[in-house]
Amino acid sequence: MKIAGWSGPRNMSTAMMYSFAARGDCTVLDEPFYAAFLEKTGLDHPMREVVIEVGETDPHAVRRACLDDPSGSETHVYQKHMAHHMLEGMPLDWLGEVANLFLIRHPARVVASYAAKRERPVADDLGAARLREIYEAVLALGQRPAIVDTTDLRANPAGLLEALCDHVGLPWTEKMLAWPPGGHADDGPWATHWYGAAHRSTGFAGPEGDLPELSGDLAGLAASMMADYEALAEMRLRA
């Protein structure tokens, strides 16, 4: 089975990738469209040159890689994708050939976490609208994708992951609840900048506290993302 996990940044997407990798029967792909996104936009992201050098910049070649079967002993593939990496014109037809998972997180938490790593974020950096568009594209292909809210996941990881496995047709295993610290061999080269907390983790963190307080442009940015977040949250998986 091939599972495409879609989210914006700072949505616990790395932890979910580690969770699937911990199963023992699943290999992972870390943001395979990132190099193509950077090459086509010219954006100055941390480690831009390295990402482009080691990655694949042809989105159609990435599409083919996303449909490849595992080459080792694993029988499944989990692909971690950022919604905003899928620029207009990049192929989405292949999504009907994989199971799709959408990770969502309250915009206030996303904005606060992203701003701590990169100054002056804008809506395009966070991809809330694009995530909803991709979800609707998957619906149009006849699939009912899973939606997981990270607040629910942190409150009840075993229950949500079991519900997720049932939804996509994988056997549930408690191995998904824990992984070794220090990252994964298939982390992208950008991991040294973005994955600090994930590399220190050995499982999903506990329940989240109060929402962070934002002001000024950051508050406005979070507010602009709420409609897309709430539309997806209404259809989220529940344990």
C-alpha positions in Angstrom: 0.0 0.0 0.0 1.1 3.6 -0.7 -0.1 6.3 1.6 0.3 10.0 0.8 0.3 12.1 4.0 -0.7 15.7 3.3 -0.3 18.7 5.6 1.1 22.2 5.9 4.4 22.8 7.9 4.4 22.4 11.7 1.5 20.0 11.6 3.3 17.0 13.3 3.9 15.6 9.8 7.4 14.4 10.7 6.1 12.6 13.8 3.5 10.9 11.7 6.2 9.8 9.2 8.3 8.4 12.1 5.2 6.6 13.3 4.6 4.8 10.0 8.4 4.0 9.7 8.3 2.4 13.2 5.8 -0.2 12.0 8.6 -2.2 10.5 6.7 -2.9 7.2 6.7 0.6 5.8 9.4 2.7 4.1 9.0 6.5 3.9 9.6 9.4 1.5 10.2 12.8 3.0 8.8 15.7 1.0 9.7 14.4 -2.4 8.3 17.5 -4.2 10.4 20.0 -2.2 13.3 20.3 -4.6 10.9 20.9 -7.6 9.0 23.5 -5.5 12.1 25.4 -4.7 13.5 25.2 -8.2 10.3 26.5 -9.8 9.6 29.2 -7.2 13.1 30.5 -6.6 12.2 31.0 -2.9 15.1 31.4 -0.5 14.3 28.6 2.0 16.9 27.4 4.6 19.3 25.0 2.8 17.8 25.7 -0.6 20.9 24.8 -2.6 21.4 21.5 -0.9 17.7 20.5 -1.2 17.8 21.2 -5.0 21.2 19.5 -5.4 20.1 16.2 -3.8 16.4 16.2 -4.8 14.5 15.7 -8.0 13.3 18.9 -9.7 11.1 17.3 -12.3 7.7 17.0 -10.7 6.7 14.3 -13.3 9.7 12.2 -12.2 8.6 12.7 -8.6 5.1 11.5 -9.5 6.5 8.3 -11.0 8.6 7.8 -7.8 5.5 8.2 -5.6 3.9 5.3 -7.5 6.9 3.0 -7.3 6.6 -0.1 -5.2 9.0 -0.5 -2.2 12.4 -1.8 -3.2 13.3 -3.6 0.0 11.6 -5.9 2.4 8.8 -3.4 3.3 5.4 -3.9 1.8 4.1 -0.3 2.3 5.2 3.2 1.6 4.4 6.4 3.6 4.9 9.6 1.7 5.2 12.9 3.7 4.0 15.8 1.5 3.6 19.5 2.0 0.5 20.8 0.3 2.1 24.1 -0.7 4.8 22.3 -2.6 2.1 21.2 -5.1 2.2 24.3 -7.4 -0.4 24.8 -10.1 0.4 22.5 -13.0 2.1 19.8 -10.9 0.4 16.5 -11.4 -2.4 15.4 -9.0 -4.0 12.6 -11.1 -1.8 10.0 -9.3 -3.6 10.7 -6.0 -6.3 8.3 -7.0 -3.8 5.5 -7.0 -2.7 5.9 -3.3 -4.5 6.2 0.0 -4.5 9.8 1.2 -4.2 11.2 4.7 -4.7 14.8 5.7 -3.1 16.2 8.9 -4.6 19.4 10.2 -3.7 21.6 13.2 -5.3 24.7 14.7 -3.9 27.7 12.8 -2.8 29.5 15.9 -0.5 26.6 16.8 0.8 26.4 13.2 1.6 30.1 12.9 3.3 30.3 16.3 5.5 27.2 15.6 6.4 28.3 12.1 7.2 31.9 13.2 9.7 30.5 15.7 11.7 28.9 12.9 11.3 31.4 10.1 10.4 35.1 10.3 7.4 36.8 8.7 5.5 33.8 7.4 2.7 34.4 4.8 -0.3 32.3 3.9 1.5 30.6 1.0 4.1 29.3 3.4 1.6 27.5 5.4 -0.6 26.0 2.7 -4.0 25.9 4.4 -6.0 26.8 1.3 -3.9 24.4 -0.9 -4.4 21.6 1.6 -8.2 22.0 1.3 -7.9 22.1 -2.5 -6.0 18.9 -2.6 -8.5 17.3 -0.3 -11.3 18.3 -2.7 -9.3 17.0 -5.6 -9.0 13.6 -3.9 -12.8 13.6 -3.3 -13.3 14.3 -7.0 -11.3 11.2 -7.8 -13.8 9.1 -5.8 -11.8 8.6 -2.6 -12.8 9.4 1.0 -9.5 10.4 2.5 -8.7 10.3 6.2 -8.4 13.6 8.1 -6.5 13.6 11.5 -6.5 16.7 13.7 -3.2 16.8 15.7 -5.0 17.9 18.8 -7.0 14.6 18.8 -3.9 12.7 17.9 -1.9 14.0 20.9 -4.8 13.4 23.2 -5.3 9.8 22.2 -2.6 8.6 19.9 -3.5 4.9 20.1 -7.1 5.4 19.4 -6.6 7.8 16.5 -3.9 5.7 14.9 -6.0 2.6 15.2 -8.9 4.5 13.5 -6.6 5.7 10.8 -5.2 2.2 10.1 -8.8 0.9 9.9 -9.7 3.7 7.5 -6.8 3.2 5.0 -6.9 -0.6 5.3 -3.7 -1.3 7.3 -3.5 -3.6 10.3 -3.1 -1.6 13.5 0.2 -2.1 15.5 1.3 -0.5 18.7 4.7 -0.1 17.2 3.4 3.1 15.7 3.4 4.7 19.1 7.1 4.9 19.6 10.4 5.4 17.7 14.0 5.9 18.5 15.3 9.4 19.0 17.7 11.0 16.6 15.6 11.1 13.4 15.3 8.6 10.5 17.7 7.6 7.8 15.3 8.9 5.1 15.0 12.4 6.6 15.5 15.1 4.0 18.6 17.3 4.3 16.5 20.1 5.7 15.9 18.0 8.9 18.8 19.8 10.7 16.9 23.1 10.5 13.3 22.0 10.9 13.2 18.7 12.8 14.8 19.5 16.1 11.8 18.6 18.3 11.0 15.5 16.2 14.6 14.3 16.5 14.3 14.6 20.3 11.0 12.7 20.4 10.4 9.0 21.0 6.6 9.2 20.5 3.7 11.6 20.2 3.8 14.3 22.8 1.0 14.6 25.3 -2.2 16.7 25.1 -1.7 20.2 23.9 -2.3 23.2 26.3 -4.1 26.5 25.6 -3.8 28.1 22.2 -0.8 30.4 21.9 -1.7 34.1 21.9 -0.8 35.9 18.7 -0.9 39.6 17.8 -0.5 41.8 14.8 0.3 40.1 11.4 0.6 36.7 13.0 -2.9 36.9 14.5 -4.2 38.0 11.1 -2.5 35.2 9.3 -4.0 32.6 11.7 -7.4 34.1 11.3 -7.1 33.9 7.5 -6.5 30.1 7.8 -9.5 29.3 10.0 -12.2 28.7 7.4 -10.1 26.1 5.6 -9.1 24.5 8.9 -12.6 24.3 10.1 -14.0 22.9 6.9 -11.6 20.0 7.2 -12.0 19.6 10.9 -15.7 18.9 10.5 -14.8 15.7 8.7 -11.9 14.5 10.8 -11.5 11.0 12.2 -12.6 10.3 15.7 -11.5 7.5 17.9 
